[in-house]
Amino acid sequence: MARCIGRLFVGVLLVLLTVSAARAAHPLITDDTGTQGKGKFQIELNGDWATDKENAVDGTVREKGTKVSGILSAGVRENIDLVLSTPYQWVDVREPNIGRAREDGFGDTVFEVKWRFFEQKGWSLGIKPGIIIPTADDEDGLGAGKVGYSTYFIAQREQKPWEFLMNLGYKRNENKLDERLDLWHASLAAEYEIAEHLDLVGNIGIETSADKGSATDPAVLILGVIYEVRENLDVALGVKYGLNKSGTDFSVLPGIAVRF
């Protein structure tokens, strides 16, 4: 039973590693410098259905995870947003000779401030510090159990029909799960406008593994589309592939964003 619970914790971790997708224009994990504007708001509802398998001595461990994230962005100045996000997640782990373990519940809440501090000739730069509030049940492995924090540096270059993004980040992963405390993130993304209101997007990224027993950091590739249905409504769909054994094998990433 202990092994099964351990696998469940790993399954939850694999789902939570995609929380970075909540920082960006879905389905990307690389954020842009865009803000809502003073007095304006955006509500996002993003999904992540993930599946992963791992070969063990006594057979194959199969893990499935689903996460739905609600994100509220509020413009307090033209170049500053306040961002609040909370996920709800379901995790299902099946292990040979052990059985099945399932868990669901809210994840930890993240509060961030995005500040675009430079903008000139197609270039823009921003920073996004945040605090991780332990609102999840850490005893079930759904959250860290302690207050953490993060900071992300954002660079953006627009040259129509292309847009290029880069993020460098650090997360202080204070936790009760015996995970690594210092996690680093690096990612690159590109968007290409193939038609009016329709963009193709691609993303590659790597982040320090929170698992102390892992010598390989998870790397992922994301491909997707973003369609602007109207000026205040976007829908998106992406797929994510793990580029090494530490990355989740495959994920489907639907999302919707409404601005007002």
Residue pairs with C-beta under 8 A, 6 or more apart in sequence:
1 98
3 95
3 98
4 93
4 95
4 98
4 99
4 100
4 101
5 101
5 141
7 61
7 63
7 93
7 95
7 98
7 101
8 91
8 93
8 101
8 103
8 141
9 141
9 177
10 63
10 93
10 211
11 52
11 63
11 64
11 65
11 91
11 92
11 93
12 65
12 89
12 91
12 103
12 141
12 142
13 141
13 179
13 210
13 211
14 50
14 52
14 63
14 65
14 248
15 48
15 50
15 65
15 66
15 67
15 89
15 91
15 248
16 67
16 87
16 89
16 107
17 207
17 210
17 218
17 248
18 29
18 48
18 50
18 67
18 240
18 248
18 251
19 67
19 69
19 85
19 87
19 107
19 110
20 29
20 185
20 187
20 205
20 207
21 27
21 28
21 29
21 46
21 48
21 69
21 253
22 44
22 46
22 69
22 71
22 85
22 87
22 110
23 29
23 31
23 112
23 128
23 152
23 167
24 30
24 31
24 32
24 165
24 167
24 189
25 31
25 32
25 34
25 201
25 226
25 234
25 236
25 257
26 44
26 46
26 226
26 236
26 238
26 253
26 255
26 257
27 46
27 201
27 203
27 222
27 224
27 236
27 237
27 238
27 239
27 240
27 253
27 255
28 165
28 189
28 201
28 203
28 222
28 224
28 238
29 167
29 187
29 189
29 203
29 205
29 220
29 222
30 165
30 166
30 167
30 187
30 188
30 189
30 203
30 205
31 114
31 126
31 128
31 152
31 154
31 165
31 167
32 154
32 156
32 163
32 165
33 114
33 116
33 119
33 124
33 125
33 126
33 154
33 155
33 156
34 116
35 73
35 75
35 78
35 79
35 80
35 81
35 114
35 116
36 42
36 73
36 74
36 75
36 81
36 259
37 75
37 78
38 75
38 76
38 77
38 78
39 75
40 74
40 75
40 259
40 260
41 72
41 73
41 74
41 75
41 259
41 260
42 71
42 72
42 73
42 257
42 258
42 259
42 260
43 70
43 71
43 72
43 73
43 257
43 258
43 260
44 69
44 70
44 71
44 72
44 73
44 255
44 256
44 257
44 258
45 68
45 69
45 70
45 71
45 255
45 256
46 68
46 69
46 71
46 253
46 254
46 255
46 256
47 66
47 67
47 68
47 69
47 252
47 253
47 254
47 255
48 65
48 66
48 67
48 68
48 69
48 251
48 252
48 253
49 64
49 65
49 66
49 251
49 252
50 64
50 65
50 66
50 67
50 240
50 248
50 249
50 250
50 251
51 62
51 63
51 64
51 65
51 248
51 249
51 250
51 251
52 62
52 63
52 64
52 65
52 242
52 248
52 249
52 250
53 60
53 61
53 62
53 63
53 249
54 60
54 61
54 63
54 245
55 61
56 95
56 96
58 96
58 97
59 95
59 96
59 97
60 96
61 93
61 94
61 95
61 96
62 93
62 94
63 91
63 92
63 93
63 94
64 91
64 92
65 89
65 90
65 91
65 92
65 248
66 89
66 90
67 87
67 88
67 89
67 90
67 107
68 87
68 88
68 89
69 85
69 86
69 87
69 88
70 85
70 86
70 87
71 83
71 84
71 85
72 83
72 84
72 85
73 81
73 82
73 83
73 114
74 81
74 82
74 83
75 81
76 82
79 115
79 116
79 117
79 119
80 113
80 114
80 115
80 116
81 113
81 114
82 111
82 112
82 113
83 110
83 111
83 112
83 113
83 114
83 128
83 130
84 109
84 110
84 111
84 112
85 109
85 110
85 112
86 106
86 107
86 109
86 110
86 135
87 106
87 107
88 104
88 105
88 106
88 107
89 104
89 105
89 106
89 107
89 142
90 102
90 103
90 104
91 102
91 103
91 104
92 100
92 101
92 102
93 100
93 101
93 102
94 100
95 101
103 140
103 141
103 142
105 136
105 137
105 140
105 142
106 135
106 136
106 137
106 142
107 135
107 136
107 142
107 143
108 132
108 133
108 134
108 135
108 136
108 143
108 144
109 132
109 133
109 135
110 130
110 131
110 132
110 133
110 150
111 130
111 131
111 133
112 128
112 129
112 130
112 131
112 150
113 128
113 129
113 130
114 126
114 127
114 128
114 154
115 126
115 127
115 128
116 124
116 125
116 126
117 125
117 126
117 127
118 124
118 125
118 126
119 125
122 157
122 158
122 159
123 155
123 156
123 157
124 155
124 156
124 158
125 153
125 154
125 155
125 156
126 153
126 154
126 156
127 151
127 152
127 153
127 154
128 151
128 152
128 154
129 149
129 150
129 151
129 152
130 149
130 150
130 151
130 152
131 147
131 148
131 149
131 150
132 144
132 147
132 148
132 149
132 150
132 171
132 174
133 147
134 143
134 144
134 145
134 146
134 147
135 143
136 142
136 143
136 144
136 145
137 143
138 144
138 145
138 175
138 176
138 177
139 145
141 177
144 173
144 174
144 175
144 176
144 177
144 179
145 175
145 176
145 177
146 174
146 175
146 176
147 174
148 171
148 172
148 173
148 174
148 175
149 171
149 172
150 169
150 170
150 171
150 172
151 169
151 170
152 167
152 168
152 169
152 170
152 185
153 167
153 168
153 169
154 165
154 166
154 167
155 165
155 166
155 167
156 163
156 164
156 165
156 166
157 163
157 164
157 165
160 193
161 192
161 193
161 194
162 190
162 191
162 192
163 190
163 191
163 192
164 188
164 189
164 190
164 191
165 188
165 189
165 190
165 191
166 187
166 188
166 189
167 185
167 186
167 187
167 205
168 185
168 186
169 184
169 185
169 186
170 182
170 183
170 184
170 185
171 182
171 183
171 184
171 185
172 181
172 182
172 183
173 179
173 180
173 181
173 182
173 183
173 210
174 181
175 181
175 210
178 212
179 210
179 211
179 212
180 208
180 209
180 210
180 211
180 212
182 208
183 207
183 208
183 210
184 207
184 208
185 205
185 206
185 207
185 208
186 205
186 206
186 207
187 203
187 204
187 205
187 206
188 203
188 204
188 205
189 201
189 202
189 203
189 204
189 222
190 201
190 202
190 203
191 199
191 200
191 201
191 226
192 199
192 200
192 201
193 199
194 200
197 227
197 228
197 229
198 225
198 226
198 227
198 228
199 225
199 226
199 227
200 223
200 224
200 225
201 222
201 223
201 224
201 225
201 226
201 238
202 221
202 222
202 223
202 224
203 220
203 221
203 222
203 223
204 219
204 220
204 221
204 222
204 243
205 219
205 220
205 222
206 217
206 218
206 219
206 220
207 217
207 218
208 217
209 216
209 217
209 218
209 246
211 246
214 246
216 244
216 245
216 246
217 246
218 242
218 244
218 246
218 247
218 248
219 242
219 243
219 244
219 246
219 247
220 240
220 241
220 242
220 243
220 247
220 248
221 240
221 241
221 243
222 238
222 239
222 240
222 241
222 253
223 238
223 239
224 236
224 237
224 238
224 239
224 253
225 236
225 237
225 238
226 234
226 235
226 236
227 234
227 235
227 236
228 234
229 235
231 259
232 258
232 259
232 260
233 256
233 257
233 258
233 259
234 256
234 257
235 254
235 255
235 256
235 257
236 253
236 254
236 255
236 256
236 257
237 252
237 253
237 254
237 255
238 252
238 253
239 250
239 251
239 252
239 253
240 248
240 250
240 251
240 253
241 247
241 249
241 250
242 248
242 249
242 250
